Amino acid sequence: YGNRVHSKEKIDYLKDFTMDLKFSNGETRRVDFLPLLVGRGKEDLKDPDKFIQFGLNHWTLEWYNGIDFAPDFLYRNGQQVAS
């Protein structure tokens, strides 16, 4: 992953807890967030109505309660989407 990747290019919410994230290296990765929602604050996001309350800050995806994930982590946990 040599260069740092950022997810702020584009985010497409698909359904349930799944999103397609376009990274600054041009790749799009599909991320299923449900298995990643473990730990303090993240458990709240298992409520679908709360999960969809997200936006972009200057470098990554962030939820209403301040929870975010490092872009590199999301990249590694996503499956590549054919372009």
Helices and strands as residue ranges (DSSP letters): E 10-15, E 18-22, E 28-32, G 34-36, G 43-46, H 48-51, E 54-56, E 61-63, H 71-77, E 79-80
